[in-house]
Amino acid sequence: MQTENAFNKPTEWTADIKRHCAIEIAAQKYGPTNKCGTISLINAAAQTVVKWKGSAHSAVADTLALVDLVQAMAVVGHE
């Protein structure tokens, strides 16, 4: 919505978007590992076949790990 607001565009359509948080799904699937009741990306990745591509906590490596995590959870969910 920030972009829509910045360019004075309508934002009503965003109310219809169904949002999902990959980390919340991972916490439900693998169990929470921290006091917040969630799981870190690195702990969730360790529960799957996800291999880090680059340095953890870099934008590119974390994004690639998240994509791989979502794919891994989807595959396991359909087996």
TORMAR-635480 format. One record per atom (N, C-alpha, C): residue number from 1; x, y, z; chain; atom name; residue in three letters. Coordinates in nm, 2 decimals. Layout:
N
<r><pos>NUM</pos><u>X</u><v>Y</v><w>Z</w><unit>A</unit><site>CA</site><code>ALA</code></r>
...
END
This chain:
79
<r><pos>1</pos><u>0.08</u><v>-0.12</v><w>0.00</w><unit>A</unit><site>N</site><code>MET</code></r>
<r><pos>1</pos><u>0.00</u><v>0.00</v><w>0.00</w><unit>A</unit><site>CA</site><code>MET</code></r>
<r><pos>1</pos><u>0.09</u><v>0.13</v><w>0.00</w><unit>A</unit><site>C</site><code>MET</code></r>
<r><pos>2</pos><u>0.21</u><v>0.11</v><w>0.04</w><unit>A</unit><site>N</site><code>GLN</code></r>
<r><pos>2</pos><u>0.29</u><v>0.23</v><w>0.04</w><unit>A</unit><site>CA</site><code>GLN</code></r>
<r><pos>2</pos><u>0.31</u><v>0.29</v><w>-0.10</w><unit>A</unit><site>C</site><code>GLN</code></r>
<r><pos>3</pos><u>0.33</u><v>0.21</v><w>-0.20</w><unit>A</unit><site>N</site><code>THR</code></r>
<r><pos>3</pos><u>0.34</u><v>0.26</v><w>-0.33</w><unit>A</unit><site>CA</site><code>THR</code></r>
<r><pos>3</pos><u>0.22</u><v>0.32</v><w>-0.38</w><unit>A</unit><site>C</site><code>THR</code></r>
<r><pos>4</pos><u>0.10</u><v>0.26</v><w>-0.35</w><unit>A</unit><site>N</site><code>GLU</code></r>
<r><pos>4</pos><u>-0.02</u><v>0.32</v><w>-0.39</w><unit>A</unit><site>CA</site><code>GLU</code></r>
<r><pos>4</pos><u>-0.04</u><v>0.46</v><w>-0.33</w><unit>A</unit><site>C</site><code>GLU</code></r>
<r><pos>5</pos><u>-0.01</u><v>0.47</v><w>-0.20</w><unit>A</unit><site>N</site><code>ASN</code></r>
<r><pos>5</pos><u>-0.03</u><v>0.59</v><w>-0.13</w><unit>A</unit><site>CA</site><code>ASN</code></r>
<r><pos>5</pos><u>0.07</u><v>0.70</v><w>-0.18</w><unit>A</unit><site>C</site><code>ASN</code></r>
<r><pos>6</pos><u>0.19</u><v>0.66</v><w>-0.21</w><unit>A</unit><site>N</site><code>ALA</code></r>
<r><pos>6</pos><u>0.29</u><v>0.75</v><w>-0.26</w><unit>A</unit><site>CA</site><code>ALA</code></r>
<r><pos>6</pos><u>0.25</u><v>0.81</v><w>-0.40</w><unit>A</unit><site>C</site><code>ALA</code></r>
<r><pos>7</pos><u>0.18</u><v>0.73</v><w>-0.48</w><unit>A</unit><site>N</site><code>PHE</code></r>
<r><pos>7</pos><u>0.14</u><v>0.77</v><w>-0.61</w><unit>A</unit><site>CA</site><code>PHE</code></r>
<r><pos>7</pos><u>0.00</u><v>0.81</v><w>-0.62</w><unit>A</unit><site>C</site><code>PHE</code></r>
<r><pos>8</pos><u>-0.07</u><v>0.82</v><w>-0.50</w><unit>A</unit><site>N</site><code>ASN</code></r>
<r><pos>8</pos><u>-0.21</u><v>0.86</v><w>-0.49</w><unit>A</unit><site>CA</site><code>ASN</code></r>
<r><pos>8</pos><u>-0.30</u><v>0.77</v><w>-0.58</w><unit>A</unit><site>C</site><code>ASN</code></r>
<r><pos>9</pos><u>-0.28</u><v>0.64</v><w>-0.56</w><unit>A</unit><site>N</site><code>LYS</code></r>
<r><pos>9</pos><u>-0.35</u><v>0.54</v><w>-0.63</w><unit>A</unit><site>CA</site><code>LYS</code></r>
<r><pos>9</pos><u>-0.45</u><v>0.47</v><w>-0.53</w><unit>A</unit><site>C</site><code>LYS</code></r>
<r><pos>10</pos><u>-0.55</u><v>0.41</v><w>-0.58</w><unit>A</unit><site>N</site><code>PRO</code></r>
<r><pos>10</pos><u>-0.65</u><v>0.34</v><w>-0.49</w><unit>A</unit><site>CA</site><code>PRO</code></r>
<r><pos>10</pos><u>-0.59</u><v>0.22</v><w>-0.42</w><unit>A</unit><site>C</site><code>PRO</code></r>
<r><pos>11</pos><u>-0.63</u><v>0.20</v><w>-0.30</w><unit>A</unit><site>N</site><code>THR</code></r>
<r><pos>11</pos><u>-0.58</u><v>0.09</v><w>-0.22</w><unit>A</unit><site>CA</site><code>THR</code></r>
<r><pos>11</pos><u>-0.69</u><v>-0.01</v><w>-0.18</w><unit>A</unit><site>C</site><code>THR</code></r>
<r><pos>12</pos><u>-0.81</u><v>0.02</v><w>-0.21</w><unit>A</unit><site>N</site><code>GLU</code></r>
<r><pos>12</pos><u>-0.92</u><v>-0.07</v><w>-0.17</w><unit>A</unit><site>CA</site><code>GLU</code></r>
<r><pos>12</pos><u>-0.91</u><v>-0.21</v><w>-0.21</w><unit>A</unit><site>C</site><code>GLU</code></r>
<r><pos>13</pos><u>-0.85</u><v>-0.24</v><w>-0.33</w><unit>A</unit><site>N</site><code>TRP</code></r>
<r><pos>13</pos><u>-0.83</u><v>-0.37</v><w>-0.38</w><unit>A</unit><site>CA</site><code>TRP</code></r>
<r><pos>13</pos><u>-0.74</u><v>-0.46</v><w>-0.29</w><unit>A</unit><site>C</site><code>TRP</code></r>
<r><pos>14</pos><u>-0.66</u><v>-0.40</v><w>-0.20</w><unit>A</unit><site>N</site><code>THR</code></r>
<r><pos>14</pos><u>-0.57</u><v>-0.48</v><w>-0.12</w><unit>A</unit><site>CA</site><code>THR</code></r>
<r><pos>14</pos><u>-0.65</u><v>-0.55</v><w>-0.01</w><unit>A</unit><site>C</site><code>THR</code></r>
<r><pos>15</pos><u>-0.77</u><v>-0.50</v><w>0.02</w><unit>A</unit><site>N</site><code>ALA</code></r>
<r><pos>15</pos><u>-0.86</u><v>-0.57</v><w>0.12</w><unit>A</unit><site>CA</site><code>ALA</code></r>
<r><pos>15</pos><u>-0.89</u><v>-0.71</v><w>0.08</w><unit>A</unit><site>C</site><code>ALA</code></r>
<r><pos>16</pos><u>-0.89</u><v>-0.74</v><w>-0.05</w><unit>A</unit><site>N</site><code>ASP</code></r>
<r><pos>16</pos><u>-0.93</u><v>-0.87</v><w>-0.10</w><unit>A</unit><site>CA</site><code>ASP</code></r>
<r><pos>16</pos><u>-0.82</u><v>-0.97</v><w>-0.11</w><unit>A</unit><site>C</site><code>ASP</code></r>
<r><pos>17</pos><u>-0.69</u><v>-0.93</v><w>-0.08</w><unit>A</unit><site>N</site><code>ILE</code></r>
<r><pos>17</pos><u>-0.58</u><v>-1.01</v><w>-0.09</w><unit>A</unit><site>CA</site><code>ILE</code></r>
<r><pos>17</pos><u>-0.57</u><v>-1.10</v><w>0.03</w><unit>A</unit><site>C</site><code>ILE</code></r>
<r><pos>18</pos><u>-0.56</u><v>-1.23</v><w>0.01</w><unit>A</unit><site>N</site><code>LYS</code></r>
<r><pos>18</pos><u>-0.54</u><v>-1.33</v><w>0.12</w><unit>A</unit><site>CA</site><code>LYS</code></r>
<r><pos>18</pos><u>-0.39</u><v>-1.34</v><w>0.14</w><unit>A</unit><site>C</site><code>LYS</code></r>
<r><pos>19</pos><u>-0.34</u><v>-1.30</v><w>0.26</w><unit>A</unit><site>N</site><code>ARG</code></r>
<r><pos>19</pos><u>-0.20</u><v>-1.30</v><w>0.29</w><unit>A</unit><site>CA</site><code>ARG</code></r>
<r><pos>19</pos><u>-0.16</u><v>-1.42</v><w>0.37</w><unit>A</unit><site>C</site><code>ARG</code></r>
<r><pos>20</pos><u>-0.04</u><v>-1.47</v><w>0.35</w><unit>A</unit><site>N</site><code>HIS</code></r>
<r><pos>20</pos><u>0.01</u><v>-1.58</v><w>0.43</w><unit>A</unit><site>CA</site><code>HIS</code></r>
<r><pos>20</pos><u>0.16</u><v>-1.55</v><w>0.47</w><unit>A</unit><site>C</site><code>HIS</code></r>
<r><pos>21</pos><u>0.19</u><v>-1.59</v><w>0.58</w><unit>A</unit><site>N</site><code>CYS</code></r>
<r><pos>21</pos><u>0.33</u><v>-1.56</v><w>0.63</w><unit>A</unit><site>CA</site><code>CYS</code></r>
<r><pos>21</pos><u>0.40</u><v>-1.70</v><w>0.63</w><unit>A</unit><site>C</site><code>CYS</code></r>
<r><pos>22</pos><u>0.51</u><v>-1.71</v><w>0.55</w><unit>A</unit><site>N</site><code>ALA</code></r>
<r><pos>22</pos><u>0.58</u><v>-1.83</v><w>0.54</w><unit>A</unit><site>CA</site><code>ALA</code></r>
<r><pos>22</pos><u>0.64</u><v>-1.88</v><w>0.67</w><unit>A</unit><site>C</site><code>ALA</code></r>
<r><pos>23</pos><u>0.69</u><v>-1.78</v><w>0.75</w><unit>A</unit><site>N</site><code>ILE</code></r>
<r><pos>23</pos><u>0.75</u><v>-1.82</v><w>0.88</w><unit>A</unit><site>CA</site><code>ILE</code></r>
<r><pos>23</pos><u>0.64</u><v>-1.87</v><w>0.98</w><unit>A</unit><site>C</site><code>ILE</code></r>
<r><pos>24</pos><u>0.52</u><v>-1.81</v><w>0.98</w><unit>A</unit><site>N</site><code>GLU</code></r>
<r><pos>24</pos><u>0.41</u><v>-1.86</v><w>1.06</w><unit>A</unit><site>CA</site><code>GLU</code></r>
<r><pos>24</pos><u>0.37</u><v>-2.00</v><w>1.02</w><unit>A</unit><site>C</site><code>GLU</code></r>
<r><pos>25</pos><u>0.37</u><v>-2.02</v><w>0.89</w><unit>A</unit><site>N</site><code>ILE</code></r>
<r><pos>25</pos><u>0.34</u><v>-2.16</v><w>0.84</w><unit>A</unit><site>CA</site><code>ILE</code></r>
<r><pos>25</pos><u>0.44</u><v>-2.26</v><w>0.89</w><unit>A</unit><site>C</site><code>ILE</code></r>
<r><pos>26</pos><u>0.57</u><v>-2.22</v><w>0.87</w><unit>A</unit><site>N</site><code>ALA</code></r>
<r><pos>26</pos><u>0.68</u><v>-2.30</v><w>0.91</w><unit>A</unit><site>CA</site><code>ALA</code></r>
<r><pos>26</pos><u>0.67</u><v>-2.33</v><w>1.06</w><unit>A</unit><site>C</site><code>ALA</code></r>
<r><pos>27</pos><u>0.64</u><v>-2.24</v><w>1.15</w><unit>A</unit><site>N</site><code>ALA</code></r>
<r><pos>27</pos><u>0.63</u><v>-2.26</v><w>1.29</w><unit>A</unit><site>CA</site><code>ALA</code></r>
<r><pos>27</pos><u>0.51</u><v>-2.36</v><w>1.32</w><unit>A</unit><site>C</site><code>ALA</code></r>
<r><pos>28</pos><u>0.41</u><v>-2.35</v><w>1.25</w><unit>A</unit><site>N</site><code>GLN</code></r>
<r><pos>28</pos><u>0.30</u><v>-2.44</v><w>1.27</w><unit>A</unit><site>CA</site><code>GLN</code></r>
<r><pos>28</pos><u>0.34</u><v>-2.58</v><w>1.22</w><unit>A</unit><site>C</site><code>GLN</code></r>
<r><pos>29</pos><u>0.42</u><v>-2.59</v><w>1.12</w><unit>A</unit><site>N</site><code>LYS</code></r>
<r><pos>29</pos><u>0.46</u><v>-2.72</v><w>1.06</w><unit>A</unit><site>CA</site><code>LYS</code></r>
<r><pos>29</pos><u>0.57</u><v>-2.79</v><w>1.14</w><unit>A</unit><site>C</site><code>LYS</code></r>
<r><pos>30</pos><u>0.67</u><v>-2.71</v><w>1.18</w><unit>A</unit><site>N</site><code>TYR</code></r>
<r><pos>30</pos><u>0.79</u><v>-2.76</v><w>1.25</w><unit>A</unit><site>CA</site><code>TYR</code></r>
<r><pos>30</pos><u>0.80</u><v>-2.73</v><w>1.40</w><unit>A</unit><site>C</site><code>TYR</code></r>
<r><pos>31</pos><u>0.71</u><v>-2.65</v><w>1.44</w><unit>A</unit><site>N</site><code>GLY</code></r>
<r><pos>31</pos><u>0.71</u><v>-2.61</v><w>1.58</w><unit>A</unit><site>CA</site><code>GLY</code></r>
<r><pos>31</pos><u>0.79</u><v>-2.48</v><w>1.61</w><unit>A</unit><site>C</site><code>GLY</code></r>
<r><pos>32</pos><u>0.74</u><v>-2.40</v><w>1.70</w><unit>A</unit><site>N</site><code>PRO</code></r>
<r><pos>32</pos><u>0.81</u><v>-2.27</v><w>1.73</w><unit>A</unit><site>CA</site><code>PRO</code></r>
<r><pos>32</pos><u>0.94</u><v>-2.30</v><w>1.80</w><unit>A</unit><site>C</site><code>PRO</code></r>
<r><pos>33</pos><u>1.04</u><v>-2.22</v><w>1.77</w><unit>A</unit><site>N</site><code>THR</code></r>
<r><pos>33</pos><u>1.17</u><v>-2.23</v><w>1.83</w><unit>A</unit><site>CA</site><code>THR</code></r>
<r><pos>33</pos><u>1.22</u><v>-2.11</v><w>1.91</w><unit>A</unit><site>C</site><code>THR</code></r>
<r><pos>34</pos><u>1.13</u><v>-2.02</v><w>1.93</w><unit>A</unit><site>N</site><code>ASN</code></r>
<r><pos>34</pos><u>1.17</u><v>-1.90</v><w>2.00</w><unit>A</unit><site>CA</site><code>ASN</code></r>
<r><pos>34</pos><u>1.06</u><v>-1.85</v><w>2.10</w><unit>A</unit><site>C</site><code>ASN</code></r>
<r><pos>35</pos><u>1.09</u><v>-1.75</v><w>2.18</w><unit>A</unit><site>N</site><code>LYS</code></r>
<r><pos>35</pos><u>0.99</u><v>-1.71</v><w>2.28</w><unit>A</unit><site>CA</site><code>LYS</code></r>
<r><pos>35</pos><u>0.87</u><v>-1.63</v><w>2.22</w><unit>A</unit><site>C</site><code>LYS</code></r>
<r><pos>36</pos><u>0.88</u><v>-1.59</v><w>2.09</w><unit>A</unit><site>N</site><code>CYS</code></r>
<r><pos>36</pos><u>0.77</u><v>-1.53</v><w>2.02</w><unit>A</unit><site>CA</site><code>CYS</code></r>
<r><pos>36</pos><u>0.67</u><v>-1.62</v><w>1.96</w><unit>A</unit><site>C</site><code>CYS</code></r>
<r><pos>37</pos><u>0.70</u><v>-1.75</v><w>1.97</w><unit>A</unit><site>N</site><code>GLY</code></r>
<r><pos>37</pos><u>0.61</u><v>-1.85</v><w>1.92</w><unit>A</unit><site>CA</site><code>GLY</code></r>
<r><pos>37</pos><u>0.63</u><v>-1.87</v><w>1.77</w><unit>A</unit><site>C</site><code>GLY</code></r>
<r><pos>38</pos><u>0.74</u><v>-1.83</v><w>1.71</w><unit>A</unit><site>N</site><code>THR</code></r>
<r><pos>38</pos><u>0.77</u><v>-1.85</v><w>1.57</w><unit>A</unit><site>CA</site><code>THR</code></r>
<r><pos>38</pos><u>0.90</u><v>-1.93</v><w>1.55</w><unit>A</unit><site>C</site><code>THR</code></r>
<r><pos>39</pos><u>0.95</u><v>-1.93</v><w>1.43</w><unit>A</unit><site>N</site><code>ILE</code></r>
<r><pos>39</pos><u>1.07</u><v>-2.00</v><w>1.40</w><unit>A</unit><site>CA</site><code>ILE</code></r>
<r><pos>39</pos><u>1.15</u><v>-1.91</v><w>1.31</w><unit>A</unit><site>C</site><code>ILE</code></r>
<r><pos>40</pos><u>1.28</u><v>-1.92</v><w>1.33</w><unit>A</unit><site>N</site><code>SER</code></r>
<r><pos>40</pos><u>1.37</u><v>-1.84</v><w>1.24</w><unit>A</unit><site>CA</site><code>SER</code></r>
<r><pos>40</pos><u>1.38</u><v>-1.90</v><w>1.11</w><unit>A</unit><site>C</site><code>SER</code></r>
<r><pos>41</pos><u>1.42</u><v>-1.82</v><w>1.01</w><unit>A</unit><site>N</site><code>LEU</code></r>
<r><pos>41</pos><u>1.44</u><v>-1.88</v><w>0.88</w><unit>A</unit><site>CA</site><code>LEU</code></r>
<r><pos>41</pos><u>1.54</u><v>-1.99</v><w>0.88</w><unit>A</unit><site>C</site><code>LEU</code></r>
<r><pos>42</pos><u>1.65</u><v>-1.97</v><w>0.95</w><unit>A</unit><site>N</site><code>ILE</code></r>
<r><pos>42</pos><u>1.76</u><v>-2.07</v><w>0.95</w><unit>A</unit><site>CA</site><code>ILE</code></r>
<r><pos>42</pos><u>1.71</u><v>-2.19</v><w>1.02</w><unit>A</unit><site>C</site><code>ILE</code></r>
<r><pos>43</pos><u>1.63</u><v>-2.19</v><w>1.12</w><unit>A</unit><site>N</site><code>ASN</code></r>
<r><pos>43</pos><u>1.58</u><v>-2.31</v><w>1.19</w><unit>A</unit><site>CA</site><code>ASN</code></r>
<r><pos>43</pos><u>1.48</u><v>-2.38</v><w>1.10</w><unit>A</unit><site>C</site><code>ASN</code></r>
<r><pos>44</pos><u>1.40</u><v>-2.30</v><w>1.04</w><unit>A</unit><site>N</site><code>ALA</code></r>
<r><pos>44</pos><u>1.30</u><v>-2.36</v><w>0.95</w><unit>A</unit><site>CA</site><code>ALA</code></r>
<r><pos>44</pos><u>1.37</u><v>-2.43</v><w>0.83</w><unit>A</unit><site>C</site><code>ALA</code></r>
<r><pos>45</pos><u>1.47</u><v>-2.37</v><w>0.78</w><unit>A</unit><site>N</site><code>ALA</code></r>
<r><pos>45</pos><u>1.55</u><v>-2.43</v><w>0.66</w><unit>A</unit><site>CA</site><code>ALA</code></r>
<r><pos>45</pos><u>1.61</u><v>-2.56</v><w>0.71</w><unit>A</unit><site>C</site><code>ALA</code></r>
<r><pos>46</pos><u>1.66</u><v>-2.56</v><w>0.83</w><unit>A</unit><site>N</site><code>ALA</code></r>
<r><pos>46</pos><u>1.73</u><v>-2.68</v><w>0.88</w><unit>A</unit><site>CA</site><code>ALA</code></r>
<r><pos>46</pos><u>1.63</u><v>-2.80</v><w>0.89</w><unit>A</unit><site>C</site><code>ALA</code></r>
<r><pos>47</pos><u>1.50</u><v>-2.77</v><w>0.90</w><unit>A</unit><site>N</site><code>GLN</code></r>
<r><pos>47</pos><u>1.40</u><v>-2.88</v><w>0.91</w><unit>A</unit><site>CA</site><code>GLN</code></r>
<r><pos>47</pos><u>1.37</u><v>-2.94</v><w>0.77</w><unit>A</unit><site>C</site><code>GLN</code></r>
<r><pos>48</pos><u>1.43</u><v>-2.88</v><w>0.66</w><unit>A</unit><site>N</site><code>THR</code></r>
<r><pos>48</pos><u>1.40</u><v>-2.92</v><w>0.53</w><unit>A</unit><site>CA</site><code>THR</code></r>
<r><pos>48</pos><u>1.53</u><v>-2.95</v><w>0.45</w><unit>A</unit><site>C</site><code>THR</code></r>
<r><pos>49</pos><u>1.52</u><v>-2.96</v><w>0.32</w><unit>A</unit><site>N</site><code>VAL</code></r>
<r><pos>49</pos><u>1.64</u><v>-2.98</v><w>0.24</w><unit>A</unit><site>CA</site><code>VAL</code></r>
<r><pos>49</pos><u>1.70</u><v>-2.85</v><w>0.19</w><unit>A</unit><site>C</site><code>VAL</code></r>
<r><pos>50</pos><u>1.65</u><v>-2.74</v><w>0.24</w><unit>A</unit><site>N</site><code>VAL</code></r>
<r><pos>50</pos><u>1.70</u><v>-2.61</v><w>0.20</w><unit>A</unit><site>CA</site><code>VAL</code></r>
<r><pos>50</pos><u>1.85</u><v>-2.59</v><w>0.22</w><unit>A</unit><site>C</site><code>VAL</code></r>
<r><pos>51</pos><u>1.92</u><v>-2.55</v><w>0.12</w><unit>A</unit><site>N</site><code>LYS</code></r>
<r><pos>51</pos><u>2.06</u><v>-2.52</v><w>0.14</w><unit>A</unit><site>CA</site><code>LYS</code></r>
<r><pos>51</pos><u>2.08</u><v>-2.37</v><w>0.12</w><unit>A</unit><site>C</site><code>LYS</code></r>
<r><pos>52</pos><u>2.16</u><v>-2.31</v><w>0.20</w><unit>A</unit><site>N</site><code>TRP</code></r>
<r><pos>52</pos><u>2.19</u><v>-2.16</v><w>0.19</w><unit>A</unit><site>CA</site><code>TRP</code></r>
<r><pos>52</pos><u>2.27</u><v>-2.13</v><w>0.06</w><unit>A</unit><site>C</site><code>TRP</code></r>
<r><pos>53</pos><u>2.23</u><v>-2.03</v><w>-0.01</w><unit>A</unit><site>N</site><code>LYS</code></r>
<r><pos>53</pos><u>2.30</u><v>-1.99</v><w>-0.13</w><unit>A</unit><site>CA</site><code>LYS</code></r>
<r><pos>53</pos><u>2.35</u><v>-1.85</v><w>-0.10</w><unit>A</unit><site>C</site><code>LYS</code></r>
<r><pos>54</pos><u>2.47</u><v>-1.84</v><w>-0.03</w><unit>A</unit><site>N</site><code>GLY</code></r>
<r><pos>54</pos><u>2.52</u><v>-1.71</v><w>0.01</w><unit>A</unit><site>CA</site><code>GLY</code></r>
<r><pos>54</pos><u>2.53</u><v>-1.70</v><w>0.16</w><unit>A</unit><site>C</site><code>GLY</code></r>
<r><pos>55</pos><u>2.55</u><v>-1.57</v><w>0.20</w><unit>A</unit><site>N</site><code>SER</code></r>
<r><pos>55</pos><u>2.56</u><v>-1.54</v><w>0.34</w><unit>A</unit><site>CA</site><code>SER</code></r>
<r><pos>55</pos><u>2.43</u><v>-1.52</v><w>0.41</w><unit>A</unit><site>C</site><code>SER</code></r>
<r><pos>56</pos><u>2.40</u><v>-1.59</v><w>0.52</w><unit>A</unit><site>N</site><code>ALA</code></r>
<r><pos>56</pos><u>2.28</u><v>-1.57</v><w>0.59</w><unit>A</unit><site>CA</site><code>ALA</code></r>
<r><pos>56</pos><u>2.26</u><v>-1.43</v><w>0.63</w><unit>A</unit><site>C</site><code>ALA</code></r>
<r><pos>57</pos><u>2.14</u><v>-1.38</v><w>0.62</w><unit>A</unit><site>N</site><code>HIS</code></r>
<r><pos>57</pos><u>2.10</u><v>-1.24</v><w>0.66</w><unit>A</unit><site>CA</site><code>HIS</code></r>
<r><pos>57</pos><u>2.14</u><v>-1.14</v><w>0.55</w><unit>A</unit><site>C</site><code>HIS</code></r>
<r><pos>58</pos><u>2.18</u><v>-1.19</v><w>0.43</w><unit>A</unit><site>N</site><code>SER</code></r>
<r><pos>58</pos><u>2.19</u><v>-1.10</v><w>0.32</w><unit>A</unit><site>CA</site><code>SER</code></r>
<r><pos>58</pos><u>2.06</u><v>-1.11</v><w>0.24</w><unit>A</unit><site>C</site><code>SER</code></r>
<r><pos>59</pos><u>2.02</u><v>-1.00</v><w>0.18</w><unit>A</unit><site>N</site><code>ALA</code></r>
<r><pos>59</pos><u>1.89</u><v>-0.99</v><w>0.12</w><unit>A</unit><site>CA</site><code>ALA</code></r>
<r><pos>59</pos><u>1.87</u><v>-1.10</v><w>0.02</w><unit>A</unit><site>C</site><code>ALA</code></r>
<r><pos>60</pos><u>1.97</u><v>-1.12</v><w>-0.07</w><unit>A</unit><site>N</site><code>VAL</code></r>
<r><pos>60</pos><u>1.96</u><v>-1.23</v><w>-0.17</w><unit>A</unit><site>CA</site><code>VAL</code></r>
<r><pos>60</pos><u>1.95</u><v>-1.37</v><w>-0.11</w><unit>A</unit><site>C</site><code>VAL</code></r>
<r><pos>61</pos><u>2.04</u><v>-1.40</v><w>-0.02</w><unit>A</unit><site>N</site><code>ALA</code></r>
<r><pos>61</pos><u>2.04</u><v>-1.53</v><w>0.03</w><unit>A</unit><site>CA</site><code>ALA</code></r>
<r><pos>61</pos><u>1.92</u><v>-1.56</v><w>0.11</w><unit>A</unit><site>C</site><code>ALA</code></r>
<r><pos>62</pos><u>1.87</u><v>-1.47</v><w>0.19</w><unit>A</unit><site>N</site><code>ASP</code></r>
<r><pos>62</pos><u>1.75</u><v>-1.49</v><w>0.27</w><unit>A</unit><site>CA</site><code>ASP</code></r>
<r><pos>62</pos><u>1.63</u><v>-1.51</v><w>0.18</w><unit>A</unit><site>C</site><code>ASP</code></r>
<r><pos>63</pos><u>1.62</u><v>-1.43</v><w>0.07</w><unit>A</unit><site>N</site><code>THR</code></r>
<r><pos>63</pos><u>1.51</u><v>-1.44</v><w>-0.02</w><unit>A</unit><site>CA</site><code>THR</code></r>
<r><pos>63</pos><u>1.51</u><v>-1.57</v><w>-0.09</w><unit>A</unit><site>C</site><code>THR</code></r>
<r><pos>64</pos><u>1.63</u><v>-1.62</v><w>-0.13</w><unit>A</unit><site>N</site><code>LEU</code></r>
<r><pos>64</pos><u>1.64</u><v>-1.75</v><w>-0.20</w><unit>A</unit><site>CA</site><code>LEU</code></r>
<r><pos>64</pos><u>1.60</u><v>-1.86</v><w>-0.10</w><unit>A</unit><site>C</site><code>LEU</code></r>
<r><pos>65</pos><u>1.65</u><v>-1.85</v><w>0.02</w><unit>A</unit><site>N</site><code>ALA</code></r>
<r><pos>65</pos><u>1.62</u><v>-1.95</v><w>0.12</w><unit>A</unit><site>CA</site><code>ALA</code></r>
<r><pos>65</pos><u>1.47</u><v>-1.95</v><w>0.15</w><unit>A</unit><site>C</site><code>ALA</code></r>
<r><pos>66</pos><u>1.40</u><v>-1.84</v><w>0.16</w><unit>A</unit><site>N</site><code>LEU</code></r>
<r><pos>66</pos><u>1.26</u><v>-1.83</v><w>0.19</w><unit>A</unit><site>CA</site><code>LEU</code></r>
<r><pos>66</pos><u>1.18</u><v>-1.90</v><w>0.07</w><unit>A</unit><site>C</site><code>LEU</code></r>
<r><pos>67</pos><u>1.22</u><v>-1.87</v><w>-0.05</w><unit>A</unit><site>N</site><code>VAL</code></r>
<r><pos>67</pos><u>1.15</u><v>-1.93</v><w>-0.17</w><unit>A</unit><site>CA</site><code>VAL</code></r>
<r><pos>67</pos><u>1.17</u><v>-2.08</v><w>-0.16</w><unit>A</unit><site>C</site><code>VAL</code></r>
<r><pos>68</pos><u>1.29</u><v>-2.13</v><w>-0.13</w><unit>A</unit><site>N</site><code>ASP</code></r>
<r><pos>68</pos><u>1.32</u><v>-2.27</v><w>-0.13</w><unit>A</unit><site>CA</site><code>ASP</code></r>
<r><pos>68</pos><u>1.24</u><v>-2.33</v><w>-0.01</w><unit>A</unit><site>C</site><code>ASP</code></r>
<r><pos>69</pos><u>1.23</u><v>-2.26</v><w>0.10</w><unit>A</unit><site>N</site><code>LEU</code></r>
<r><pos>69</pos><u>1.15</u><v>-2.31</v><w>0.22</w><unit>A</unit><site>CA</site><code>LEU</code></r>
<r><pos>69</pos><u>1.00</u><v>-2.33</v><w>0.18</w><unit>A</unit><site>C</site><code>LEU</code></r>
<r><pos>70</pos><u>0.95</u><v>-2.23</v><w>0.12</w><unit>A</unit><site>N</site><code>VAL</code></r>
<r><pos>70</pos><u>0.80</u><v>-2.24</v><w>0.08</w><unit>A</unit><site>CA</site><code>VAL</code></r>
<r><pos>70</pos><u>0.78</u><v>-2.35</v><w>-0.02</w><unit>A</unit><site>C</site><code>VAL</code></r>
<r><pos>71</pos><u>0.87</u><v>-2.37</v><w>-0.11</w><unit>A</unit><site>N</site><code>GLN</code></r>
<r><pos>71</pos><u>0.86</u><v>-2.48</v><w>-0.21</w><unit>A</unit><site>CA</site><code>GLN</code></r>
<r><pos>71</pos><u>0.88</u><v>-2.61</v><w>-0.14</w><unit>A</unit><site>C</site><code>GLN</code></r>
<r><pos>72</pos><u>0.97</u><v>-2.62</v><w>-0.04</w><unit>A</unit><site>N</site><code>ALA</code></r>
<r><pos>72</pos><u>0.99</u><v>-2.75</v><w>0.03</w><unit>A</unit><site>CA</site><code>ALA</code></r>
<r><pos>72</pos><u>0.87</u><v>-2.78</v><w>0.12</w><unit>A</unit><site>C</site><code>ALA</code></r>
<r><pos>73</pos><u>0.81</u><v>-2.68</v><w>0.18</w><unit>A</unit><site>N</site><code>MET</code></r>
<r><pos>73</pos><u>0.69</u><v>-2.71</v><w>0.26</w><unit>A</unit><site>CA</site><code>MET</code></r>
<r><pos>73</pos><u>0.57</u><v>-2.75</v><w>0.17</w><unit>A</unit><site>C</site><code>MET</code></r>
<r><pos>74</pos><u>0.56</u><v>-2.69</v><w>0.05</w><unit>A</unit><site>N</site><code>ALA</code></r>
<r><pos>74</pos><u>0.45</u><v>-2.73</v><w>-0.04</w><unit>A</unit><site>CA</site><code>ALA</code></r>
<r><pos>74</pos><u>0.47</u><v>-2.87</v><w>-0.09</w><unit>A</unit><site>C</site><code>ALA</code></r>
<r><pos>75</pos><u>0.59</u><v>-2.91</v><w>-0.12</w><unit>A</unit><site>N</site><code>VAL</code></r>
<r><pos>75</pos><u>0.61</u><v>-3.05</v><w>-0.17</w><unit>A</unit><site>CA</site><code>VAL</code></r>
<r><pos>75</pos><u>0.58</u><v>-3.15</v><w>-0.06</w><unit>A</unit><site>C</site><code>VAL</code></r>
<r><pos>76</pos><u>0.63</u><v>-3.12</v><w>0.06</w><unit>A</unit><site>N</site><code>VAL</code></r>
<r><pos>76</pos><u>0.60</u><v>-3.21</v><w>0.17</w><unit>A</unit><site>CA</site><code>VAL</code></r>
<r><pos>76</pos><u>0.45</u><v>-3.22</v><w>0.20</w><unit>A</unit><site>C</site><code>VAL</code></r>
<r><pos>77</pos><u>0.38</u><v>-3.10</v><w>0.18</w><unit>A</unit><site>N</site><code>GLY</code></r>
<r><pos>77</pos><u>0.24</u><v>-3.10</v><w>0.21</w><unit>A</unit><site>CA</site><code>GLY</code></r>
<r><pos>77</pos><u>0.15</u><v>-3.18</v><w>0.11</w><unit>A</unit><site>C</site><code>GLY</code></r>
<r><pos>78</pos><u>0.21</u><v>-3.20</v><w>-0.01</w><unit>A</unit><site>N</site><code>HIS</code></r>
<r><pos>78</pos><u>0.14</u><v>-3.27</v><w>-0.11</w><unit>A</unit><site>CA</site><code>HIS</code></r>
<r><pos>78</pos><u>0.18</u><v>-3.42</v><w>-0.13</w><unit>A</unit><site>C</site><code>HIS</code></r>
<r><pos>79</pos><u>0.27</u><v>-3.47</v><w>-0.04</w><unit>A</unit><site>N</site><code>GLU</code></r>
<r><pos>79</pos><u>0.32</u><v>-3.61</v><w>-0.05</w><unit>A</unit><site>CA</site><code>GLU</code></r>
<r><pos>79</pos><u>0.22</u><v>-3.70</v><w>0.02</w><unit>A</unit><site>C</site><code>GLU</code></r>
END
